[in-house]
Amino acid sequence: MPPGLGSRVIVSIIVLFGLLIFSIIYVAFFAISFSLFQKIAVILVAILVAIAILGAMWASWGIKYGKEWNEKGCK
């Protein structure tokens, strides 16, 4: 297994469950006075932040090890 893979998988799971927990707690307790569209907007921003975190993390790993695998002839 390539170095750094395990920690990235763990962070991915934590970020996704954190997003789910945040969404449930936010809608249930903190957004009572907001309209439906405002609630959806906050959830979408949270999803975009999670995608940005995961995308940057996995892209850096993929670029680093993709070059190594390409040089070794692995497909």
PDB file of N, H, CA, C and O in Angstrom:
ATOM      1  N   MET A   1       0.857  -1.179   0.000  1.00  0.00           N
ATOM      2  CA  MET A   1       0.000   0.000   0.000  1.00  0.00           C
ATOM      3  C   MET A   1       0.901   1.240   0.000  1.00  0.00           C
ATOM      4  O   MET A   1       1.845   1.312   0.788  1.00  0.00           O
ATOM      5  N   PRO A   2       0.626   2.207  -0.866  1.00  0.00           N
ATOM      6  CA  PRO A   2       1.435   3.424  -0.922  1.00  0.00           C
ATOM      7  C   PRO A   2       1.355   4.227   0.373  1.00  0.00           C
ATOM      8  O   PRO A   2       0.313   4.251   1.028  1.00  0.00           O
ATOM      9  N   PRO A   3       2.447   4.882   0.740  1.00  0.00           N
ATOM     10  CA  PRO A   3       2.425   5.710   1.955  1.00  0.00           C
ATOM     11  C   PRO A   3       1.401   6.838   1.834  1.00  0.00           C
ATOM     12  O   PRO A   3       1.203   7.407   0.761  1.00  0.00           O
ATOM     13  N   GLY A   4       0.765   7.141   2.944  1.00  0.00           N
ATOM     14  H   GLY A   4       0.926   6.679   3.816  1.00  0.00           H
ATOM     15  CA  GLY A   4      -0.196   8.237   2.961  1.00  0.00           C
ATOM     16  C   GLY A   4      -1.605   7.860   2.560  1.00  0.00           C
ATOM     17  O   GLY A   4      -2.523   8.667   2.703  1.00  0.00           O
ATOM     18  N   LEU A   5      -1.795   6.660   2.063  1.00  0.00           N
ATOM     19  H   LEU A   5      -1.050   6.004   1.946  1.00  0.00           H
ATOM     20  CA  LEU A   5      -3.130   6.251   1.615  1.00  0.00           C
ATOM     21  C   LEU A   5      -4.072   6.048   2.792  1.00  0.00           C
ATOM     22  O   LEU A   5      -5.213   6.508   2.765  1.00  0.00           O
ATOM     23  N   GLY A   6      -3.602   5.366   3.818  1.00  0.00           N
ATOM     24  H   GLY A   6      -2.674   4.993   3.841  1.00  0.00           H
ATOM     25  CA  GLY A   6      -4.445   5.086   4.975  1.00  0.00           C
ATOM     26  C   GLY A   6      -4.928   6.339   5.676  1.00  0.00           C
ATOM     27  O   GLY A   6      -6.099   6.447   6.039  1.00  0.00           O
ATOM     28  N   SER A   7      -4.015   7.289   5.864  1.00  0.00           N
ATOM     29  H   SER A   7      -3.064   7.201   5.569  1.00  0.00           H
ATOM     30  CA  SER A   7      -4.417   8.525   6.548  1.00  0.00           C
ATOM     31  C   SER A   7      -5.409   9.316   5.710  1.00  0.00           C
ATOM     32  O   SER A   7      -6.309   9.944   6.267  1.00  0.00           O
ATOM     33  N   ARG A   8      -5.273   9.305   4.408  1.00  0.00           N
ATOM     34  H   ARG A   8      -4.541   8.795   3.956  1.00  0.00           H
ATOM     35  CA  ARG A   8      -6.217  10.024   3.549  1.00  0.00           C
ATOM     36  C   ARG A   8      -7.599   9.380   3.564  1.00  0.00           C
ATOM     37  O   ARG A   8      -8.612  10.078   3.513  1.00  0.00           O
ATOM     38  N   VAL A   9      -7.644   8.074   3.632  1.00  0.00           N
ATOM     39  H   VAL A   9      -6.822   7.507   3.674  1.00  0.00           H
ATOM     40  CA  VAL A   9      -8.928   7.379   3.726  1.00  0.00           C
ATOM     41  C   VAL A   9      -9.613   7.727   5.044  1.00  0.00           C
ATOM     42  O   VAL A   9     -10.817   7.982   5.074  1.00  0.00           O
ATOM     43  N   ILE A  10      -8.846   7.737   6.132  1.00  0.00           N
ATOM     44  H   ILE A  10      -7.868   7.529   6.108  1.00  0.00           H
ATOM     45  CA  ILE A  10      -9.415   8.082   7.443  1.00  0.00           C
ATOM     46  C   ILE A  10      -9.938   9.510   7.441  1.00  0.00           C
ATOM     47  O   ILE A  10     -11.041   9.764   7.925  1.00  0.00           O
ATOM     48  N   VAL A  11      -9.159  10.451   6.901  1.00  0.00           N
ATOM     49  H   VAL A  11      -8.263  10.245   6.507  1.00  0.00           H
ATOM     50  CA  VAL A  11      -9.599  11.848   6.841  1.00  0.00           C
ATOM     51  C   VAL A  11     -10.845  11.978   5.972  1.00  0.00           C
ATOM     52  O   VAL A  11     -11.746  12.749   6.302  1.00  0.00           O
ATOM     53  N   SER A  12     -10.911  11.245   4.880  1.00  0.00           N
ATOM     54  H   SER A  12     -10.179  10.619   4.612  1.00  0.00           H
ATOM     55  CA  SER A  12     -12.086  11.295   4.012  1.00  0.00           C
ATOM     56  C   SER A  12     -13.338  10.843   4.751  1.00  0.00           C
ATOM     57  O   SER A  12     -14.390  11.473   4.639  1.00  0.00           O
ATOM     58  N   ILE A  13     -13.228   9.755   5.507  1.00  0.00           N
ATOM     59  H   ILE A  13     -12.373   9.243   5.598  1.00  0.00           H
ATOM     60  CA  ILE A  13     -14.368   9.255   6.271  1.00  0.00           C
ATOM     61  C   ILE A  13     -14.781  10.272   7.329  1.00  0.00           C
ATOM     62  O   ILE A  13     -15.971  10.529   7.513  1.00  0.00           O
ATOM     63  N   ILE A  14     -13.807  10.850   8.022  1.00  0.00           N
ATOM     64  H   ILE A  14     -12.841  10.642   7.873  1.00  0.00           H
ATOM     65  CA  ILE A  14     -14.105  11.834   9.063  1.00  0.00           C
ATOM     66  C   ILE A  14     -14.774  13.073   8.469  1.00  0.00           C
ATOM     67  O   ILE A  14     -15.741  13.584   9.034  1.00  0.00           O
ATOM     68  N   VAL A  15     -14.268  13.556   7.340  1.00  0.00           N
ATOM     69  H   VAL A  15     -13.482  13.141   6.882  1.00  0.00           H
ATOM     70  CA  VAL A  15     -14.860  14.742   6.707  1.00  0.00           C
ATOM     71  C   VAL A  15     -16.298  14.465   6.272  1.00  0.00           C
ATOM     72  O   VAL A  15     -17.175  15.302   6.488  1.00  0.00           O
ATOM     73  N   LEU A  16     -16.550  13.327   5.676  1.00  0.00           N
ATOM     74  H   LEU A  16     -15.838  12.647   5.502  1.00  0.00           H
ATOM     75  CA  LEU A  16     -17.901  13.015   5.203  1.00  0.00           C
ATOM     76  C   LEU A  16     -18.885  12.829   6.359  1.00  0.00           C
ATOM     77  O   LEU A  16     -20.009  13.328   6.299  1.00  0.00           O
ATOM     78  N   PHE A  17     -18.473  12.118   7.409  1.00  0.00           N
ATOM     79  H   PHE A  17     -17.560  11.713   7.459  1.00  0.00           H
ATOM     80  CA  PHE A  17     -19.358  11.975   8.563  1.00  0.00           C
ATOM     81  C   PHE A  17     -19.521  13.305   9.291  1.00  0.00           C
ATOM     82  O   PHE A  17     -20.603  13.608   9.793  1.00  0.00           O
ATOM     83  N   GLY A  18     -18.452  14.102   9.354  1.00  0.00           N
ATOM     84  H   GLY A  18     -17.573  13.856   8.947  1.00  0.00           H
ATOM     85  CA  GLY A  18     -18.557  15.429   9.960  1.00  0.00           C
ATOM     86  C   GLY A  18     -19.543  16.310   9.217  1.00  0.00           C
ATOM     87  O   GLY A  18     -20.315  17.046   9.832  1.00  0.00           O
ATOM     88  N   LEU A  19     -19.517  16.237   7.891  1.00  0.00           N
ATOM     89  H   LEU A  19     -18.890  15.640   7.391  1.00  0.00           H
ATOM     90  CA  LEU A  19     -20.463  17.005   7.083  1.00  0.00           C
ATOM     91  C   LEU A  19     -21.898  16.565   7.363  1.00  0.00           C
ATOM     92  O   LEU A  19     -22.794  17.399   7.492  1.00  0.00           O
ATOM     93  N   LEU A  20     -22.109  15.270   7.453  1.00  0.00           N
ATOM     94  H   LEU A  20     -21.381  14.593   7.348  1.00  0.00           H
ATOM     95  CA  LEU A  20     -23.444  14.749   7.741  1.00  0.00           C
ATOM     96  C   LEU A  20     -23.917  15.180   9.130  1.00  0.00           C
ATOM     97  O   LEU A  20     -25.060  15.607   9.293  1.00  0.00           O
ATOM     98  N   ILE A  21     -23.057  15.071  10.111  1.00  0.00           N
ATOM     99  H   ILE A  21     -22.129  14.724   9.980  1.00  0.00           H
ATOM    100  CA  ILE A  21     -23.415  15.477  11.476  1.00  0.00           C
ATOM    101  C   ILE A  21     -23.688  16.970  11.534  1.00  0.00           C
ATOM    102  O   ILE A  21     -24.668  17.398  12.143  1.00  0.00           O
ATOM    103  N   PHE A  22     -22.818  17.777  10.899  1.00  0.00           N
ATOM    104  H   PHE A  22     -22.022  17.428  10.404  1.00  0.00           H
ATOM    105  CA  PHE A  22     -23.035  19.219  10.873  1.00  0.00           C
ATOM    106  C   PHE A  22     -24.379  19.556  10.245  1.00  0.00           C
ATOM    107  O   PHE A  22     -25.119  20.390  10.767  1.00  0.00           O
ATOM    108  N   SER A  23     -24.695  18.917   9.134  1.00  0.00           N
ATOM    109  H   SER A  23     -24.093  18.240   8.710  1.00  0.00           H
ATOM    110  CA  SER A  23     -25.946  19.209   8.428  1.00  0.00           C
ATOM    111  C   SER A  23     -27.162  18.909   9.300  1.00  0.00           C
ATOM    112  O   SER A  23     -28.096  19.709   9.362  1.00  0.00           O
ATOM    113  N   ILE A  24     -27.152  17.773   9.963  1.00  0.00           N
ATOM    114  H   ILE A  24     -26.393  17.124   9.912  1.00  0.00           H
ATOM    115  CA  ILE A  24     -28.291  17.405  10.806  1.00  0.00           C
ATOM    116  C   ILE A  24     -28.430  18.353  11.986  1.00  0.00           C
ATOM    117  O   ILE A  24     -29.527  18.831  12.274  1.00  0.00           O
ATOM    118  N   ILE A  25     -27.322  18.629  12.675  1.00  0.00           N
ATOM    119  H   ILE A  25     -26.430  18.240  12.441  1.00  0.00           H
ATOM    120  CA  ILE A  25     -27.382  19.520  13.842  1.00  0.00           C
ATOM    121  C   ILE A  25     -27.761  20.936  13.425  1.00  0.00           C
ATOM    122  O   ILE A  25     -28.542  21.598  14.107  1.00  0.00           O
ATOM    123  N   TYR A  26     -27.212  21.397  12.313  1.00  0.00           N
ATOM    124  H   TYR A  26     -26.578  20.858  11.759  1.00  0.00           H
ATOM    125  CA  TYR A  26     -27.504  22.756  11.851  1.00  0.00           C
ATOM    126  C   TYR A  26     -28.986  22.925  11.538  1.00  0.00           C
ATOM    127  O   TYR A  26     -29.625  23.867  12.007  1.00  0.00           O
ATOM    128  N   VAL A  27     -29.522  22.015  10.751  1.00  0.00           N
ATOM    129  H   VAL A  27     -29.003  21.250  10.370  1.00  0.00           H
ATOM    130  CA  VAL A  27     -30.929  22.135  10.348  1.00  0.00           C
ATOM    131  C   VAL A  27     -31.855  21.944  11.546  1.00  0.00           C
ATOM    132  O   VAL A  27     -32.884  22.614  11.638  1.00  0.00           O
ATOM    133  N   ALA A  28     -31.510  21.042  12.462  1.00  0.00           N
ATOM    134  H   ALA A  28     -30.675  20.497  12.387  1.00  0.00           H
ATOM    135  CA  ALA A  28     -32.393  20.740  13.586  1.00  0.00           C
ATOM    136  C   ALA A  28     -32.382  21.831  14.659  1.00  0.00           C
ATOM    137  O   ALA A  28     -33.416  22.104  15.268  1.00  0.00           O
ATOM    138  N   PHE A  29     -31.222  22.460  14.898  1.00  0.00           N
ATOM    139  H   PHE A  29     -30.382  22.238  14.403  1.00  0.00           H
ATOM    140  CA  PHE A  29     -31.128  23.338  16.058  1.00  0.00           C
ATOM    141  C   PHE A  29     -30.805  24.804  15.743  1.00  0.00           C
ATOM    142  O   PHE A  29     -31.304  25.697  16.429  1.00  0.00           O
ATOM    143  N   PHE A  30     -30.003  25.065  14.745  1.00  0.00           N
ATOM    144  H   PHE A  30     -29.599  24.340  14.187  1.00  0.00           H
ATOM    145  CA  PHE A  30     -29.494  26.423  14.543  1.00  0.00           C
ATOM    146  C   PHE A  30     -30.193  27.209  13.449  1.00  0.00           C
ATOM    147  O   PHE A  30     -30.076  28.433  13.410  1.00  0.00           O
ATOM    148  N   ALA A  31     -30.905  26.554  12.574  1.00  0.00           N
ATOM    149  H   ALA A  31     -31.001  25.559  12.605  1.00  0.00           H
ATOM    150  CA  ALA A  31     -31.499  27.242  11.430  1.00  0.00           C
ATOM    151  C   ALA A  31     -33.020  27.317  11.539  1.00  0.00           C
ATOM    152  O   ALA A  31     -33.718  27.304  10.525  1.00  0.00           O
ATOM    153  N   ILE A  32     -33.513  27.391  12.719  1.00  0.00           N
ATOM    154  H   ILE A  32     -32.946  27.401  13.543  1.00  0.00           H
ATOM    155  CA  ILE A  32     -34.967  27.395  12.912  1.00  0.00           C
ATOM    156  C   ILE A  32     -35.610  28.625  12.267  1.00  0.00           C
ATOM    157  O   ILE A  32     -36.690  28.533  11.685  1.00  0.00           O
ATOM    158  N   SER A  33     -34.939  29.777  12.373  1.00  0.00           N
ATOM    159  H   SER A  33     -34.061  29.853  12.845  1.00  0.00           H
ATOM    160  CA  SER A  33     -35.539  31.007  11.839  1.00  0.00           C
ATOM    161  C   SER A  33     -35.208  31.251  10.361  1.00  0.00           C
ATOM    162  O   SER A  33     -35.692  32.221   9.778  1.00  0.00           O
ATOM    163  N   PHE A  34     -34.394  30.386   9.748  1.00  0.00           N
ATOM    164  H   PHE A  34     -34.001  29.598  10.221  1.00  0.00           H
ATOM    165  CA  PHE A  34     -34.026  30.554   8.344  1.00  0.00           C
ATOM    166  C   PHE A  34     -35.084  29.936   7.439  1.00  0.00           C
ATOM    167  O   PHE A  34     -35.817  29.032   7.840  1.00  0.00           O
ATOM    168  N   SER A  35     -35.148  30.441   6.214  1.00  0.00           N
ATOM    169  H   SER A  35     -34.553  31.176   5.888  1.00  0.00           H
ATOM    170  CA  SER A  35     -36.051  29.841   5.234  1.00  0.00           C
ATOM    171  C   SER A  35     -35.427  28.561   4.683  1.00  0.00           C
ATOM    172  O   SER A  35     -34.256  28.271   4.930  1.00  0.00           O
ATOM    173  N   LEU A  36     -36.210  27.816   3.947  1.00  0.00           N
ATOM    174  H   LEU A  36     -37.160  28.052   3.746  1.00  0.00           H
ATOM    175  CA  LEU A  36     -35.720  26.572   3.360  1.00  0.00           C
ATOM    176  C   LEU A  36     -34.540  26.840   2.430  1.00  0.00           C
ATOM    177  O   LEU A  36     -33.565  26.089   2.434  1.00  0.00           O
ATOM    178  N   PHE A  37     -34.624  27.900   1.637  1.00  0.00           N
ATOM    179  H   PHE A  37     -35.416  28.510   1.633  1.00  0.00           H
ATOM    180  CA  PHE A  37     -33.549  28.202   0.686  1.00  0.00           C
ATOM    181  C   PHE A  37     -32.261  28.610   1.400  1.00  0.00           C
ATOM    182  O   PHE A  37     -31.167  28.298   0.929  1.00  0.00           O
ATOM    183  N   GLN A  38     -32.383  29.296   2.520  1.00  0.00           N
ATOM    184  H   GLN A  38     -33.271  29.550   2.903  1.00  0.00           H
ATOM    185  CA  GLN A  38     -31.189  29.659   3.285  1.00  0.00           C
ATOM    186  C   GLN A  38     -30.544  28.414   3.894  1.00  0.00           C
ATOM    187  O   GLN A  38     -29.319  28.305   3.926  1.00  0.00           O
ATOM    188  N   LYS A  39     -31.347  27.491   4.370  1.00  0.00           N
ATOM    189  H   LYS A  39     -32.343  27.580   4.344  1.00  0.00           H
ATOM    190  CA  LYS A  39     -30.826  26.240   4.905  1.00  0.00           C
ATOM    191  C   LYS A  39     -30.100  25.450   3.822  1.00  0.00           C
ATOM    192  O   LYS A  39     -29.015  24.915   4.049  1.00  0.00           O
ATOM    193  N   ILE A  40     -30.711  25.385   2.646  1.00  0.00           N
ATOM    194  H   ILE A  40     -31.592  25.820   2.461  1.00  0.00           H
ATOM    195  CA  ILE A  40     -30.096  24.663   1.528  1.00  0.00           C
ATOM    196  C   ILE A  40     -28.787  25.322   1.118  1.00  0.00           C
ATOM    197  O   ILE A  40     -27.814  24.635   0.808  1.00  0.00           O
ATOM    198  N   ALA A  41     -28.760  26.654   1.116  1.00  0.00           N
ATOM    199  H   ALA A  41     -29.550  27.212   1.369  1.00  0.00           H
ATOM    200  CA  ALA A  41     -27.537  27.370   0.733  1.00  0.00           C
ATOM    201  C   ALA A  41     -26.400  27.065   1.697  1.00  0.00           C
ATOM    202  O   ALA A  41     -25.269  26.854   1.257  1.00  0.00           O
ATOM    203  N   VAL A  42     -26.666  27.035   2.986  1.00  0.00           N
ATOM    204  H   VAL A  42     -27.585  27.205   3.343  1.00  0.00           H
ATOM    205  CA  VAL A  42     -25.614  26.744   3.964  1.00  0.00           C
ATOM    206  C   VAL A  42     -25.122  25.310   3.804  1.00  0.00           C
ATOM    207  O   VAL A  42     -23.918  25.062   3.873  1.00  0.00           O
ATOM    208  N   ILE A  43     -26.026  24.370   3.593  1.00  0.00           N
ATOM    209  H   ILE A  43     -27.004  24.572   3.537  1.00  0.00           H
ATOM    210  CA  ILE A  43     -25.638  22.972   3.386  1.00  0.00           C
ATOM    211  C   ILE A  43     -24.799  22.837   2.118  1.00  0.00           C
ATOM    212  O   ILE A  43     -23.804  22.112   2.117  1.00  0.00           O
ATOM    213  N   LEU A  44     -25.182  23.521   1.041  1.00  0.00           N
ATOM    214  H   LEU A  44     -25.991  24.109   1.042  1.00  0.00           H
ATOM    215  CA  LEU A  44     -24.402  23.457  -0.201  1.00  0.00           C
ATOM    216  C   LEU A  44     -22.999  24.040  -0.019  1.00  0.00           C
ATOM    217  O   LEU A  44     -22.033  23.508  -0.567  1.00  0.00           O
ATOM    218  N   VAL A  45     -22.881  25.114   0.733  1.00  0.00           N
ATOM    219  H   VAL A  45     -23.665  25.547   1.178  1.00  0.00           H
ATOM    220  CA  VAL A  45     -21.554  25.689   1.009  1.00  0.00           C
ATOM    221  C   VAL A  45     -20.707  24.691   1.804  1.00  0.00           C
ATOM    222  O   VAL A  45     -19.518  24.527   1.532  1.00  0.00           O
ATOM    223  N   ALA A  46     -21.318  24.034   2.775  1.00  0.00           N
ATOM    224  H   ALA A  46     -22.284  24.168   2.995  1.00  0.00           H
ATOM    225  CA  ALA A  46     -20.594  23.029   3.559  1.00  0.00           C
ATOM    226  C   ALA A  46     -20.135  21.875   2.665  1.00  0.00           C
ATOM    227  O   ALA A  46     -19.025  21.367   2.825  1.00  0.00           O
ATOM    228  N   ILE A  47     -20.980  21.466   1.736  1.00  0.00           N
ATOM    229  H   ILE A  47     -21.881  21.878   1.606  1.00  0.00           H
ATOM    230  CA  ILE A  47     -20.604  20.393   0.802  1.00  0.00           C
ATOM    231  C   ILE A  47     -19.443  20.846  -0.086  1.00  0.00           C
ATOM    232  O   ILE A  47     -18.510  20.079  -0.324  1.00  0.00           O
ATOM    233  N   LEU A  48     -19.496  22.072  -0.571  1.00  0.00           N
ATOM    234  H   LEU A  48     -20.254  22.695  -0.378  1.00  0.00           H
ATOM    235  CA  LEU A  48     -18.409  22.584  -1.404  1.00  0.00           C
ATOM    236  C   LEU A  48     -17.095  22.662  -0.632  1.00  0.00           C
ATOM    237  O   LEU A  48     -16.035  22.373  -1.187  1.00  0.00           O
ATOM    238  N   VAL A  49     -17.154  23.045   0.630  1.00  0.00           N
ATOM    239  H   VAL A  49     -18.015  23.280   1.081  1.00  0.00           H
ATOM    240  CA  VAL A  49     -15.941  23.083   1.455  1.00  0.00           C
ATOM    241  C   VAL A  49     -15.381  21.674   1.630  1.00  0.00           C
ATOM    242  O   VAL A  49     -14.171  21.474   1.528  1.00  0.00           O
ATOM    243  N   ALA A  50     -16.245  20.701   1.890  1.00  0.00           N
ATOM    244  H   ALA A  50     -17.229  20.864   1.973  1.00  0.00           H
ATOM    245  CA  ALA A  50     -15.798  19.319   2.038  1.00  0.00           C
ATOM    246  C   ALA A  50     -15.181  18.800   0.742  1.00  0.00           C
ATOM    247  O   ALA A  50     -14.158  18.116   0.774  1.00  0.00           O
ATOM    248  N   ILE A  51     -15.789  19.115  -0.388  1.00  0.00           N
ATOM    249  H   ILE A  51     -16.620  19.671  -0.414  1.00  0.00           H
ATOM    250  CA  ILE A  51     -15.243  18.690  -1.683  1.00  0.00           C
ATOM    251  C   ILE A  51     -13.885  19.339  -1.928  1.00  0.00           C
ATOM    252  O   ILE A  51     -12.977  18.689  -2.447  1.00  0.00           O
ATOM    253  N   ALA A  52     -13.734  20.608  -1.564  1.00  0.00           N
ATOM    254  H   ALA A  52     -14.472  21.136  -1.143  1.00  0.00           H
ATOM    255  CA  ALA A  52     -12.461  21.295  -1.744  1.00  0.00           C
ATOM    256  C   ALA A  52     -11.370  20.649  -0.882  1.00  0.00           C
ATOM    257  O   ALA A  52     -10.251  20.439  -1.350  1.00  0.00           O
ATOM    258  N   ILE A  53     -11.695  20.341   0.360  1.00  0.00           N
ATOM    259  H   ILE A  53     -12.604  20.512   0.740  1.00  0.00           H
ATOM    260  CA  ILE A  53     -10.717  19.699   1.244  1.00  0.00           C
ATOM    261  C   ILE A  53     -10.305  18.339   0.694  1.00  0.00           C
ATOM    262  O   ILE A  53      -9.115  18.045   0.582  1.00  0.00           O
ATOM    263  N   LEU A  54     -11.285  17.515   0.353  1.00  0.00           N
ATOM    264  H   LEU A  54     -12.252  17.754   0.444  1.00  0.00           H
ATOM    265  CA  LEU A  54     -10.993  16.177  -0.151  1.00  0.00           C
ATOM    266  C   LEU A  54     -10.308  16.214  -1.513  1.00  0.00           C
ATOM    267  O   LEU A  54      -9.403  15.422  -1.778  1.00  0.00           O
ATOM    268  N   GLY A  55     -10.734  17.125  -2.369  1.00  0.00           N
ATOM    269  H   GLY A  55     -11.469  17.768  -2.154  1.00  0.00           H
ATOM    270  CA  GLY A  55     -10.126  17.226  -3.698  1.00  0.00           C
ATOM    271  C   GLY A  55      -8.662  17.615  -3.628  1.00  0.00           C
ATOM    272  O   GLY A  55      -7.829  17.025  -4.315  1.00  0.00           O
ATOM    273  N   ALA A  56      -8.341  18.599  -2.807  1.00  0.00           N
ATOM    274  H   ALA A  56      -9.018  19.079  -2.248  1.00  0.00           H
ATOM    275  CA  ALA A  56      -6.941  19.025  -2.670  1.00  0.00           C
ATOM    276  C   ALA A  56      -6.090  17.906  -2.071  1.00  0.00           C
ATOM    277  O   ALA A  56      -4.962  17.670  -2.501  1.00  0.00           O
ATOM    278  N   MET A  57      -6.640  17.233  -1.089  1.00  0.00           N
ATOM    279  H   MET A  57      -7.557  17.424  -0.739  1.00  0.00           H
ATOM    280  CA  MET A  57      -5.900  16.164  -0.424  1.00  0.00           C
ATOM    281  C   MET A  57      -5.629  15.000  -1.375  1.00  0.00           C
ATOM    282  O   MET A  57      -4.499  14.517  -1.454  1.00  0.00           O
ATOM    283  N   TRP A  58      -6.638  14.554  -2.086  1.00  0.00           N
ATOM    284  H   TRP A  58      -7.556  14.946  -2.022  1.00  0.00           H
ATOM    285  CA  TRP A  58      -6.477  13.403  -2.983  1.00  0.00           C
ATOM    286  C   TRP A  58      -5.732  13.769  -4.259  1.00  0.00           C
ATOM    287  O   TRP A  58      -5.006  12.937  -4.804  1.00  0.00           O
ATOM    288  N   ALA A  59      -5.896  14.994  -4.747  1.00  0.00           N
ATOM    289  H   ALA A  59      -6.486  15.670  -4.305  1.00  0.00           H
ATOM    290  CA  ALA A  59      -5.180  15.393  -5.961  1.00  0.00           C
ATOM    291  C   ALA A  59      -3.681  15.419  -5.717  1.00  0.00           C
ATOM    292  O   ALA A  59      -2.910  14.960  -6.560  1.00  0.00           O
ATOM    293  N   SER A  60      -3.256  15.954  -4.572  1.00  0.00           N
ATOM    294  H   SER A  60      -3.883  16.327  -3.888  1.00  0.00           H
ATOM    295  CA  SER A  60      -1.822  15.990  -4.284  1.00  0.00           C
ATOM    296  C   SER A  60      -1.249  14.578  -4.185  1.00  0.00           C
ATOM    297  O   SER A  60      -0.144  14.322  -4.663  1.00  0.00           O
ATOM    298  N   TRP A  61      -1.987  13.669  -3.571  1.00  0.00           N
ATOM    299  H   TRP A  61      -2.885  13.877  -3.183  1.00  0.00           H
ATOM    300  CA  TRP A  61      -1.533  12.289  -3.465  1.00  0.00           C
ATOM    301  C   TRP A  61      -1.506  11.628  -4.850  1.00  0.00           C
ATOM    302  O   TRP A  61      -0.553  10.927  -5.188  1.00  0.00           O
ATOM    303  N   GLY A  62      -2.545  11.853  -5.638  1.00  0.00           N
ATOM    304  H   GLY A  62      -3.319  12.423  -5.364  1.00  0.00           H
ATOM    305  CA  GLY A  62      -2.617  11.246  -6.966  1.00  0.00           C
ATOM    306  C   GLY A  62      -1.529  11.737  -7.899  1.00  0.00           C
ATOM    307  O   GLY A  62      -0.969  10.958  -8.670  1.00  0.00           O
ATOM    308  N   ILE A  63      -1.227  13.019  -7.834  1.00  0.00           N
ATOM    309  H   ILE A  63      -1.682  13.652  -7.208  1.00  0.00           H
ATOM    310  CA  ILE A  63      -0.162  13.564  -8.679  1.00  0.00           C
ATOM    311  C   ILE A  63       1.178  12.960  -8.290  1.00  0.00           C
ATOM    312  O   ILE A  63       1.966  12.575  -9.154  1.00  0.00           O
ATOM    313  N   LYS A  64       1.437  12.876  -6.990  1.00  0.00           N
ATOM    314  H   LYS A  64       0.797  13.189  -6.288  1.00  0.00           H
ATOM    315  CA  LYS A  64       2.713  12.363  -6.510  1.00  0.00           C
ATOM    316  C   LYS A  64       2.914  10.899  -6.899  1.00  0.00           C
ATOM    317  O   LYS A  64       3.946  10.540  -7.467  1.00  0.00           O
ATOM    318  N   TYR A  65       1.935  10.063  -6.596  1.00  0.00           N
ATOM    319  H   TYR A  65       1.096  10.355  -6.135  1.00  0.00           H
ATOM    320  CA  TYR A  65       2.100   8.635  -6.844  1.00  0.00           C
ATOM    321  C   TYR A  65       1.714   8.233  -8.262  1.00  0.00           C
ATOM    322  O   TYR A  65       2.135   7.178  -8.736  1.00  0.00           O
ATOM    323  N   GLY A  66       0.934   9.041  -8.936  1.00  0.00           N
ATOM    324  H   GLY A  66       0.591   9.898  -8.550  1.00  0.00           H
ATOM    325  CA  GLY A  66       0.632   8.760 -10.333  1.00  0.00           C
ATOM    326  C   GLY A  66       1.872   8.839 -11.207  1.00  0.00           C
ATOM    327  O   GLY A  66       2.062   8.021 -12.108  1.00  0.00           O
ATOM    328  N   LYS A  67       2.712   9.826 -10.936  1.00  0.00           N
ATOM    329  H   LYS A  67       2.557  10.490 -10.204  1.00  0.00           H
ATOM    330  CA  LYS A  67       3.966   9.953 -11.684  1.00  0.00           C
ATOM    331  C   LYS A  67       4.874   8.757 -11.427  1.00  0.00           C
ATOM    332  O   LYS A  67       5.495   8.236 -12.353  1.00  0.00           O
ATOM    333  N   GLU A  68       4.953   8.319 -10.166  1.00  0.00           N
ATOM    334  H   GLU A  68       4.449   8.742  -9.414  1.00  0.00           H
ATOM    335  CA  GLU A  68       5.809   7.165  -9.841  1.00  0.00           C
ATOM    336  C   GLU A  68       5.295   5.921 -10.532  1.00  0.00           C
ATOM    337  O   GLU A  68       6.089   5.170 -11.099  1.00  0.00           O
ATOM    338  N   TRP A  69       3.993   5.677 -10.505  1.00  0.00           N
ATOM    339  H   TRP A  69       3.349   6.287 -10.044  1.00  0.00           H
ATOM    340  CA  TRP A  69       3.443   4.477 -11.122  1.00  0.00           C
ATOM    341  C   TRP A  69       3.603   4.522 -12.626  1.00  0.00           C
ATOM    342  O   TRP A  69       3.833   3.491 -13.257  1.00  0.00           O
ATOM    343  N   ASN A  70       3.484   5.719 -13.215  1.00  0.00           N
ATOM    344  H   ASN A  70       3.297   6.557 -12.701  1.00  0.00           H
ATOM    345  CA  ASN A  70       3.644   5.855 -14.656  1.00  0.00           C
ATOM    346  C   ASN A  70       5.099   5.547 -15.064  1.00  0.00           C
ATOM    347  O   ASN A  70       5.339   4.920 -16.095  1.00  0.00           O
ATOM    348  N   GLU A  71       6.051   5.988 -14.256  1.00  0.00           N
ATOM    349  H   GLU A  71       5.856   6.497 -13.417  1.00  0.00           H
ATOM    350  CA  GLU A  71       7.463   5.718 -14.557  1.00  0.00           C
ATOM    351  C   GLU A  71       7.796   4.238 -14.415  1.00  0.00           C
ATOM    352  O   GLU A  71       8.653   3.726 -15.135  1.00  0.00           O
ATOM    353  N   LYS A  72       7.131   3.546 -13.498  1.00  0.00           N
ATOM    354  H   LYS A  72       6.435   3.962 -12.913  1.00  0.00           H
ATOM    355  CA  LYS A  72       7.366   2.114 -13.302  1.00  0.00           C
ATOM    356  C   LYS A  72       6.644   1.269 -14.341  1.00  0.00           C
ATOM    357  O   LYS A  72       6.925   0.076 -14.458  1.00  0.00           O
ATOM    358  N   GLY A  73       5.740   1.844 -15.083  1.00  0.00           N
ATOM    359  H   GLY A  73       5.513   2.813 -14.988  1.00  0.00           H
ATOM    360  CA  GLY A  73       4.992   1.103 -16.086  1.00  0.00           C
ATOM    361  C   GLY A  73       3.742   0.454 -15.560  1.00  0.00           C
ATOM    362  O   GLY A  73       3.145  -0.377 -16.245  1.00  0.00           O
ATOM    363  N   CYS A  74       3.321   0.814 -14.347  1.00  0.00           N
ATOM    364  H   CYS A  74       3.806   1.489 -13.791  1.00  0.00           H
ATOM    365  CA  CYS A  74       2.088   0.256 -13.775  1.00  0.00           C
ATOM    366  C   CYS A  74       0.887   0.937 -14.421  1.00  0.00           C
ATOM    367  O   CYS A  74       0.936   2.120 -14.760  1.00  0.00           O
ATOM    368  N   LYS A  75      -0.169   0.187 -14.584  1.00  0.00           N
ATOM    369  H   LYS A  75      -0.208  -0.774 -14.310  1.00  0.00           H
ATOM    370  CA  LYS A  75      -1.381   0.746 -15.185  1.00  0.00           C
ATOM    371  C   LYS A  75      -2.511   0.736 -14.215  1.00  0.00           C
ATOM    372  O   LYS A  75      -3.614   1.170 -14.547  1.00  0.00           O
TER     373      LYS A  75
END
